[in-house]
Amino acid sequence: MTIDTAIDRGDHATAMADWDALRRHYDTWSALVHLRFAQDTTDAQAKADRDYADALAPEAAELETGLPESAFPVGCPWTFDQAMQDDA
């Protein structure tokens, strides 16, 4: 099930758990890309990878702030913490 499908079905706990896993995966990847570049700033591939990660950063930030608004519309009783507790 995709995050959008879970949201459409009202399955907020699944949507938030899937989003959190995706966000963590992206954050880890981005950190490793920047670390690899810092280890050797002369590596052309590391620089290209860092430039790509830097280009994705604004989109990732926009998605990170946009999903909770779409997943939890105004008046929705769910919070991220509640979704995580219910999923456990």
DSSP file (Angstrom, degrees, kcal/mol; ACC not computed):
  #  RESIDUE AA STRUCTURE BP1 BP2  ACC     N-H-->O    O-->H-N    N-H-->O    O-->H-N    TCO  KAPPA ALPHA  PHI   PSI    X-CA   Y-CA   Z-CA
    1    1 A M              0   0    0      0, 0.0     2,-0.1     0, 0.0     3,-0.0   0.000 360.0 360.0 360.0 137.0    0.0    0.0    0.0
    2    2 A T     >  -     0   0    0      1,-0.1     4,-2.3    16,-0.0     5,-0.2  -0.424 360.0-110.9 -84.1 165.7    1.3    3.5   -0.8
    3    3 A I  H  > S+     0   0    0      1,-0.2     4,-2.4     2,-0.2     5,-0.2   0.919 120.2  51.7 -61.4 -44.1    1.2    6.4    1.6
    4    4 A D  H  > S+     0   0    0      1,-0.2     4,-2.7     2,-0.2    -1,-0.2   0.896 108.9  50.6 -60.7 -40.4   -1.4    8.1   -0.5
    5    5 A T  H  > S+     0   0    0      2,-0.2     4,-2.1     1,-0.2     6,-0.2   0.918 109.9  49.9 -63.9 -43.2   -3.6    5.0   -0.5
    6    6 A A  H  <>S+     0   0    0     -4,-2.3     5,-2.6     2,-0.2     4,-0.5   0.904 112.0  48.2 -62.2 -41.1   -3.3    4.7    3.3
    7    7 A I  H ><5S+     0   0    0     -4,-2.4     3,-1.4     1,-0.2    -2,-0.2   0.941 110.6  50.8 -63.7 -46.8   -4.3    8.4    3.6
    8    8 A D  H 3<5S+     0   0    0     -4,-2.7    -1,-0.2     1,-0.3    -2,-0.2   0.847 110.9  49.3 -59.9 -34.4   -7.2    7.9    1.3
    9    9 A R  T 3<5S-     0   0    0     -4,-2.1    -1,-0.3    -5,-0.2    -2,-0.2   0.535 116.4-115.4 -81.7  -6.1   -8.4    4.9    3.3
   10   10 A G  T < 5 +     0   0    0     -3,-1.4     2,-1.7    -4,-0.5     3,-0.2   0.633  69.7 142.1  80.8  13.2   -8.1    6.9    6.5
   11   11 A D     >< +     0   0    0     -5,-2.6     4,-2.2    -6,-0.2    -1,-0.2  -0.571  16.5 164.6 -88.1  74.9   -5.4    4.5    7.8
   12   12 A H  H  >  +     0   0    0     -2,-1.7     4,-2.6     1,-0.2     5,-0.2   0.833  67.7  57.2 -65.5 -35.5   -3.4    7.3    9.4
   13   13 A A  H  > S+     0   0    0     -3,-0.2     4,-2.2     2,-0.2    -1,-0.2   0.927 110.7  43.3 -63.7 -44.3   -1.2    5.0   11.5
   14   14 A T  H  > S+     0   0    0      2,-0.2     4,-2.9     1,-0.2     5,-0.3   0.919 113.3  52.3 -66.7 -43.4    0.1    3.2    8.4
   15   15 A A  H  X S+     0   0    0     -4,-2.2     4,-2.5     1,-0.2    -2,-0.2   0.929 113.4  43.3 -58.9 -46.2    0.5    6.4    6.4
   16   16 A M  H  X S+     0   0    0     -4,-2.6     4,-2.6     2,-0.2    -1,-0.2   0.884 114.0  50.1 -70.3 -37.7    2.6    8.0    9.2
   17   17 A A  H  X S+     0   0    0     -4,-2.2     4,-2.0    -5,-0.2    -2,-0.2   0.919 114.1  45.3 -65.5 -42.7    4.7    4.8    9.8
   18   18 A D  H  X S+     0   0    0     -4,-2.9     4,-2.4     2,-0.2    -2,-0.2   0.909 114.0  49.2 -66.4 -42.2    5.4    4.5    6.1
   19   19 A W  H  X S+     0   0    0     -4,-2.5     4,-2.9    -5,-0.3     5,-0.2   0.921 110.3  50.9 -62.8 -43.3    6.2    8.2    5.8
   20   20 A D  H  X S+     0   0    0     -4,-2.6     4,-2.4     1,-0.2    -1,-0.2   0.902 110.6  48.9 -62.6 -40.9    8.6    8.0    8.8
   21   21 A A  H  X S+     0   0    0     -4,-2.0     4,-2.2     2,-0.2    -1,-0.2   0.918 113.6  46.5 -64.5 -43.5   10.4    5.0    7.4
   22   22 A L  H  X S+     0   0    0     -4,-2.4     4,-2.4     2,-0.2    -2,-0.2   0.918 112.7  49.8 -64.6 -43.9   10.8    6.7    4.0
   23   23 A R  H  X S+     0   0    0     -4,-2.9     4,-2.7     1,-0.2    -2,-0.2   0.910 111.3  48.8 -62.0 -43.7   12.0   10.0    5.7
   24   24 A R  H  X S+     0   0    0     -4,-2.4     4,-2.4    -5,-0.2    -1,-0.2   0.895 110.4  51.4 -64.3 -40.1   14.5    8.1    7.8
   25   25 A H  H  X S+     0   0    0     -4,-2.2     4,-2.5     2,-0.2    -2,-0.2   0.934 112.4  45.8 -62.4 -46.1   15.8    6.3    4.7
   26   26 A Y  H  X S+     0   0    0     -4,-2.4     4,-2.9     2,-0.2     5,-0.2   0.929 112.4  50.7 -62.2 -46.3   16.2    9.5    2.8
   27   27 A D  H  X S+     0   0    0     -4,-2.7     4,-2.3     2,-0.2    -2,-0.2   0.896 111.9  47.7 -60.6 -41.2   17.9   11.2    5.8
   28   28 A T  H  X S+     0   0    0     -4,-2.4     4,-2.5     2,-0.2    -1,-0.2   0.944 112.8  48.3 -64.5 -48.1   20.4    8.4    6.2
   29   29 A W  H  X S+     0   0    0     -4,-2.5     4,-2.4     1,-0.2    -2,-0.2   0.930 112.6  48.5 -57.2 -47.2   21.2    8.3    2.5
   30   30 A S  H  X S+     0   0    0     -4,-2.9     4,-2.3     1,-0.2    -1,-0.2   0.907 111.0  50.0 -62.3 -43.1   21.7   12.1    2.4
   31   31 A A  H  X S+     0   0    0     -4,-2.3     4,-2.3    -5,-0.2    -1,-0.2   0.906 111.5  48.7 -62.6 -41.8   24.0   12.0    5.5
   32   32 A L  H  X S+     0   0    0     -4,-2.5     4,-2.8     2,-0.2    -2,-0.2   0.892 109.4  52.5 -66.3 -39.2   26.1    9.2    4.0
   33   33 A V  H  X S+     0   0    0     -4,-2.4     4,-1.8     1,-0.2    -2,-0.2   0.932 112.3  45.0 -60.8 -46.1   26.4   11.1    0.7
   34   34 A H  H  X S+     0   0    0     -4,-2.3     4,-2.3     1,-0.2    -2,-0.2   0.874 112.6  51.9 -67.5 -36.3   27.6   14.2    2.5
   35   35 A L  H  X S+     0   0    0     -4,-2.3     4,-2.0     2,-0.2    -2,-0.2   0.929 107.8  51.3 -64.5 -45.3   30.0   12.1    4.6
   36   36 A R  H  X S+     0   0    0     -4,-2.8     4,-1.1     1,-0.2    -1,-0.2   0.885 111.4  48.0 -61.0 -38.1   31.5   10.5    1.6
   37   37 A F  H  < S+     0   0    0     -4,-1.8     3,-0.5     9,-0.2    -1,-0.2   0.919 109.7  52.2 -67.9 -42.2   32.1   13.8    0.0
   38   38 A A  H  < S+     0   0    0     -4,-2.3     3,-0.4     1,-0.2    -2,-0.2   0.827 105.3  56.6 -63.5 -30.7   33.7   15.2    3.2
   39   39 A Q  H  < S+     0   0    0     -4,-2.0    -1,-0.2     1,-0.3     2,-0.2   0.826 128.4  10.5 -70.3 -30.9   36.0   12.2    3.3
   40   40 A D    ><  -     0   0    0     -4,-1.1     3,-1.4    -3,-0.5    -1,-0.3  -0.705  61.2-179.5-151.9  93.2   37.4   13.0   -0.2
   41   41 A T  T 3  S+     0   0    0     -3,-0.4    -3,-0.1     1,-0.3    -4,-0.1   0.547  83.2  63.4 -73.9  -5.9   36.4   16.3   -1.7
   42   42 A T  T 3  S+     0   0    0     -5,-0.1     2,-0.6     4,-0.0    -1,-0.3   0.538  74.3 107.4 -92.5  -7.1   38.4   15.4   -4.9
   43   43 A D    <>  -     0   0    0     -3,-1.4     4,-2.1    -6,-0.2     5,-0.2  -0.611  57.9-157.7 -76.1 114.1   36.2   12.4   -5.7
   44   44 A A  H  > S+     0   0    0     -2,-0.6     4,-2.5     1,-0.2    -1,-0.2   0.875  91.4  49.9 -62.3 -39.3   34.1   13.5   -8.8
   45   45 A Q  H  > S+     0   0    0      2,-0.2     4,-2.8     1,-0.2    -1,-0.2   0.906 109.7  51.0 -67.0 -40.8   31.4   10.9   -8.1
   46   46 A A  H  > S+     0   0    0      2,-0.2     4,-2.3     1,-0.2    -9,-0.2   0.887 111.6  48.3 -63.0 -38.5   31.1   12.0   -4.4
   47   47 A K  H  X S+     0   0    0     -4,-2.1     4,-2.8     2,-0.2    -2,-0.2   0.927 111.8  48.8 -67.2 -44.1   30.7   15.6   -5.5
   48   48 A A  H  X S+     0   0    0     -4,-2.5     4,-2.1     1,-0.2    -2,-0.2   0.909 112.5  48.8 -61.6 -41.4   28.1   14.7   -8.1
   49   49 A D  H  X S+     0   0    0     -4,-2.8     4,-2.5     2,-0.2    -1,-0.2   0.903 111.6  49.1 -64.4 -41.2   26.2   12.6   -5.5
   50   50 A R  H  X S+     0   0    0     -4,-2.3     4,-2.8     2,-0.2    -2,-0.2   0.918 109.9  51.2 -65.1 -42.2   26.4   15.5   -3.0
   51   51 A D  H  X S+     0   0    0     -4,-2.8     4,-1.9     2,-0.2    -1,-0.2   0.895 110.9  49.2 -61.2 -39.4   25.1   18.0   -5.7
   52   52 A Y  H  X S+     0   0    0     -4,-2.1     4,-1.8     2,-0.2    -2,-0.2   0.928 111.6  48.4 -65.0 -45.4   22.2   15.6   -6.4
   53   53 A A  H  X S+     0   0    0     -4,-2.5     4,-1.4     1,-0.2    -2,-0.2   0.902 111.2  50.9 -61.6 -40.8   21.4   15.3   -2.7
   54   54 A D  H  < S+     0   0    0     -4,-2.8    -1,-0.2     1,-0.2    -2,-0.2   0.864 108.4  52.1 -65.3 -35.1   21.6   19.1   -2.3
   55   55 A A  H  < S+     0   0    0     -4,-1.9     4,-0.4     1,-0.2    -1,-0.2   0.844 111.3  47.2 -69.5 -32.4   19.2   19.5   -5.3
   56   56 A L  H  X S+     0   0    0     -4,-1.8     4,-2.6     1,-0.2     3,-0.4   0.730  91.0  85.0 -78.2 -22.3   16.7   17.1   -3.7
   57   57 A A  H  X S+     0   0    0     -4,-1.4     4,-2.6     1,-0.2     5,-0.2   0.864  87.2  49.4 -53.9 -46.6   16.8   18.8   -0.3
   58   58 A P  H  > S+     0   0    0      0, 0.0     4,-2.2     0, 0.0    -1,-0.2   0.908 113.3  47.7 -61.7 -39.1   14.2   21.5   -0.9
   59   59 A E  H  > S+     0   0    0     -4,-0.4     4,-2.6    -3,-0.4    -2,-0.2   0.917 112.0  49.7 -65.5 -42.5   11.8   19.0   -2.3
   60   60 A A  H  X S+     0   0    0     -4,-2.6     4,-2.4     1,-0.2    -1,-0.2   0.910 111.0  49.4 -62.2 -42.1   12.3   16.7    0.6
   61   61 A A  H  X S+     0   0    0     -4,-2.6     4,-1.7    -5,-0.2    -1,-0.2   0.899 110.9  50.0 -64.5 -40.0   11.8   19.5    3.1
   62   62 A E  H  X S+     0   0    0     -4,-2.2     4,-1.8    -5,-0.2    -2,-0.2   0.913 112.2  47.2 -64.8 -42.3    8.6   20.5    1.3
   63   63 A L  H  X S+     0   0    0     -4,-2.6     4,-2.5     1,-0.2    -2,-0.2   0.892 108.1  56.5 -64.8 -38.6    7.3   17.0    1.4
   64   64 A E  H  < S+     0   0    0     -4,-2.4    -1,-0.2     1,-0.2    -2,-0.2   0.872 114.9  37.1 -63.8 -36.3    8.2   16.7    5.1
   65   65 A T  H  X S+     0   0    0     -4,-1.7     4,-0.6    -5,-0.1    -1,-0.2   0.742 117.9  52.3 -85.4 -22.8    6.1   19.7    6.0
   66   66 A G  H  X S+     0   0    0     -4,-1.8     4,-1.8    -5,-0.2     5,-0.2   0.832  96.7  62.9 -84.2 -33.5    3.3   18.9    3.5
   67   67 A L  H  X S+     0   0    0     -4,-2.5     4,-3.3     1,-0.2     5,-0.4   0.943  99.4  51.9 -62.3 -49.7    2.5   15.3    4.3
   68   68 A P  H  > S+     0   0    0      0, 0.0     4,-2.2     0, 0.0    -1,-0.2   0.879 109.3  52.5 -56.5 -35.2    1.3   15.8    7.9
   69   69 A E  H  < S+     0   0    0     -4,-0.6    -2,-0.2     1,-0.2     5,-0.1   0.900 116.0  39.0 -65.6 -39.5   -1.1   18.6    6.6
   70   70 A S  H  < S+     0   0    0     -4,-1.8    -1,-0.2    -3,-0.3    -3,-0.2   0.842 118.9  46.8 -80.2 -32.4   -2.6   16.2    4.0
   71   71 A A  H  < S+     0   0    0     -4,-3.3    -2,-0.2     1,-0.3    -1,-0.2   0.822 122.4  34.4 -77.3 -30.5   -2.6   13.1    6.2
   72   72 A F  S  < S-     0   0    0     -4,-2.2    -1,-0.3    -5,-0.4     3,-0.1  -0.727  82.8-164.2-127.2  80.8   -4.1   14.9    9.2
   73   73 A P    >   -     0   0    0      0, 0.0     3,-2.5     0, 0.0    -3,-0.1  -0.122  43.0 -69.6 -62.2 162.8   -6.5   17.6    8.0
   74   74 A V  T 3  S+     0   0    0      1,-0.3    -5,-0.0    -5,-0.1     0, 0.0  -0.273 125.5  23.8 -53.2 132.3   -7.7   20.3   10.4
   75   75 A G  T 3  S+     0   0    0      1,-0.3    -1,-0.3    -3,-0.1    -3,-0.0   0.294  85.2 137.3  92.0  -9.3  -10.0   18.8   13.0
   76   76 A C    <   -     0   0    0     -3,-2.5    -1,-0.3     1,-0.1    -4,-0.0  -0.546  51.0-144.2 -70.6 131.8   -8.5   15.3   12.7
   77   77 A P        +     0   0    0      0, 0.0     2,-0.1     0, 0.0    -1,-0.1   0.578  67.8 100.7 -76.0  -7.6   -8.0   13.8   16.2
   78   78 A W        -     0   0    0      4,-0.1     2,-0.3     3,-0.0    -2,-0.1  -0.458  47.9-174.6 -80.6 148.3   -4.8   12.0   15.2
   79   79 A T     >  -     0   0    0     -2,-0.1     4,-2.3     1,-0.1     5,-0.2  -0.881  40.4-106.9-127.8 167.0   -1.3   13.1   16.0
   80   80 A F  H  > S+     0   0    0     -2,-0.3     4,-2.2     1,-0.2     5,-0.2   0.926 120.7  51.6 -59.3 -45.3    2.0   11.6   14.9
   81   81 A D  H  > S+     0   0    0      1,-0.2     4,-2.2     2,-0.2    -1,-0.2   0.897 109.8  49.4 -60.9 -40.6    2.6   10.3   18.4
   82   82 A Q  H  > S+     0   0    0      1,-0.2     4,-2.6     2,-0.2    -1,-0.2   0.901 109.4  52.2 -65.3 -39.9   -0.8    8.6   18.6
   83   83 A A  H  X S+     0   0    0     -4,-2.3     4,-1.5     1,-0.2    -2,-0.2   0.903 111.0  47.1 -62.6 -40.9   -0.2    7.0   15.2
   84   84 A M  H  X S+     0   0    0     -4,-2.2     4,-1.0     2,-0.2    -1,-0.2   0.878 112.7  49.0 -70.0 -37.4    3.1    5.6   16.3
   85   85 A Q  H  < S+     0   0    0     -4,-2.2     3,-0.4     1,-0.2    -2,-0.2   0.908 111.3  49.3 -67.6 -41.8    1.5    4.3   19.6
   86   86 A D  H  < S+     0   0    0     -4,-2.6    -1,-0.2     1,-0.2    -2,-0.2   0.814 109.6  52.8 -67.3 -29.9   -1.4    2.7   17.8
   87   87 A D  H  <        0   0    0     -4,-1.5    -1,-0.2     1,-0.2    -2,-0.2   0.737 360.0 360.0 -77.5 -23.2    1.0    1.0   15.3
   88   88 A A     <        0   0    0     -4,-1.0    -1,-0.2    -3,-0.4    -2,-0.2   0.478 360.0 360.0 -72.8 360.0    3.1   -0.5   18.1
